[in-house]
Amino acid sequence: MKIQKALELGCCTLHSETALLDSELLLQKASGLSRETIYAYPERKLSLFSQIRFLYYLHAASHHKPIAYLTGHKEFFGMDFQVNRHVLIPRPDTELLVEEALKILKNNSYLVEIGTGSGCISCAIAKSKQDLQILACDISRRALALAKKNIQRLTLQNTIRLQKADLIVPKIEKADLIIANLPYIRSKDYLALPLTIRKYEPRLALEAGADGLKYYKKLLAQLPNYQGVILIEISDLQQAQELETLFPGFHYEYLKDLSGSIRALKITKKT
Ligand SMILES: C[S@@+](CC[C@H](N)C(=O)[O-])C[C@H]1O[C@@H](n2cnc3c(N)ncnc32)[C@H](O)[C@@H]1O
């Protein structure tokens, strides 16, 4: 099979809006060829080994396996992150948290990230701002093992420390900023998620009880006197309003994503 034919087959099999890009990523992974080679030599014949691998990837992708888990990589904030089935695939919406954090953090600031997963948020922040101290935590040992790899690949081991923790870490009050993209999907919404998410991405990284606030309620309840800034990603306005009602001692700034939907909250203690 030639490169051009393989891409055409990929587009017909995958049917999605991103079918061409996804086919190209799978072909790169299957053949080891670069993007440039794929487009420069459409008539080049693929080796039998590359063809078999490509067909296997196409079959898995057409049965809902996320492209990022097949390639083992996902781009976030312009950087390449390794991913596997123990971590959530980084989402473009989450870049909002990084952008907001970069506005808040000063040189030598101390940042604590709760629920780091692949480490994408902490790494993106550390790469964009010098002289930070970051403690990135997760409850999942397997997620932390992958975050460690990403930190090493980006040579950030002098900036980011990892710790296994269930939400809170000792002396968290000393942080200038606490950032968290914890699970926030309501249980009933979780069941309606596309198969590609529900079947493959870790439930531990997504679902958070009937109101989707199980983790954020626990987190805020443990920080009644915290004087720094808390940045969290949420699902929608309703979750924002529920947190405001439950924790009236804080001031809440709503942050919107590119589509204009409320996607994050900047929370500070009322003075
Ligand atoms: C929505 S994912 C976010 C991952 C990553 N920060 C990102 O933005 O792509 C939530 C993460 O929180 C972690 N998590 C779930 N429960 C936790 C808990 N009780 N304490 C700490 N981390 C938790 C999960 O293992 C998962 O890695």
The ligand as an SDF file (V2000), in Angstrom:
LIG
                    3D

 27 29  0  0  0  0  0  0  0  0999 V2000
   -9.3830   15.6440   35.2940 C   0  0  0  0  0  0  0  0  0  0  0  0
   -7.8600   14.7760   35.6180 S   0  0  0  0  0  0  0  0  0  0  0  0
   -6.7200   16.1030   35.3180 C   0  0  0  0  0  0  0  0  0  0  0  0
   -5.3630   15.6730   34.9270 C   0  0  0  0  0  0  0  0  0  0  0  0
   -4.4340   16.8280   34.4710 C   0  0  0  0  0  0  0  0  0  0  0  0
   -4.2250   17.7880   35.5300 N   0  0  0  0  0  0  0  0  0  0  0  0
   -5.0270   17.5470   33.2660 C   0  0  0  0  0  0  0  0  0  0  0  0
   -5.4870   18.6830   33.4110 O   0  0  0  0  0  0  0  0  0  0  0  0
   -5.0410   16.9580   32.1700 O   0  0  0  0  0  0  0  0  0  0  0  0
   -7.9720   14.6590   37.3680 C   0  0  0  0  0  0  0  0  0  0  0  0
   -6.7860   14.0310   38.0900 C   0  0  0  0  0  0  0  0  0  0  0  0
   -7.0880   14.0630   39.4920 O   0  0  0  0  0  0  0  0  0  0  0  0
   -6.6320   12.8690   40.0880 C   0  0  0  0  0  0  0  0  0  0  0  0
   -7.4040   12.6360   41.3170 N   0  0  0  0  0  0  0  0  0  0  0  0
   -8.6210   12.0550   41.4710 C   0  0  0  0  0  0  0  0  0  0  0  0
   -8.9700   12.0210   42.7640 N   0  0  0  0  0  0  0  0  0  0  0  0
   -7.9580   12.6220   43.4590 C   0  0  0  0  0  0  0  0  0  0  0  0
   -7.7400   12.8770   44.8480 C   0  0  0  0  0  0  0  0  0  0  0  0
   -8.6370   12.5260   45.7830 N   0  0  0  0  0  0  0  0  0  0  0  0
   -6.5790   13.4960   45.2080 N   0  0  0  0  0  0  0  0  0  0  0  0
   -5.6640   13.8400   44.2690 C   0  0  0  0  0  0  0  0  0  0  0  0
   -5.8180   13.6200   42.9400 N   0  0  0  0  0  0  0  0  0  0  0  0
   -6.9650   13.0090   42.5360 C   0  0  0  0  0  0  0  0  0  0  0  0
   -6.8360   11.8130   39.0270 C   0  0  0  0  0  0  0  0  0  0  0  0
   -5.9900   10.6880   39.2520 O   0  0  0  0  0  0  0  0  0  0  0  0
   -6.4870   12.5820   37.7420 C   0  0  0  0  0  0  0  0  0  0  0  0
   -5.1390   12.4240   37.4150 O   0  0  0  0  0  0  0  0  0  0  0  0
  1  2  1  0
  2  3  1  0
  2 10  1  0
  3  4  1  0
  4  5  1  0
  5  6  1  0
  5  7  1  0
  7  8  2  0
  7  9  1  0
 10 11  1  0
 11 12  1  0
 11 26  1  0
 12 13  1  0
 13 14  1  0
 13 24  1  0
 14 15  1  0
 14 23  1  0
 15 16  2  0
 16 17  1  0
 17 18  1  0
 17 23  2  0
 18 19  1  0
 18 20  2  0
 20 21  1  0
 21 22  2  0
 22 23  1  0
 24 25  1  0
 24 26  1  0
 26 27  1  0
M  CHG  2   2   1   9  -1
M  END
$$$$
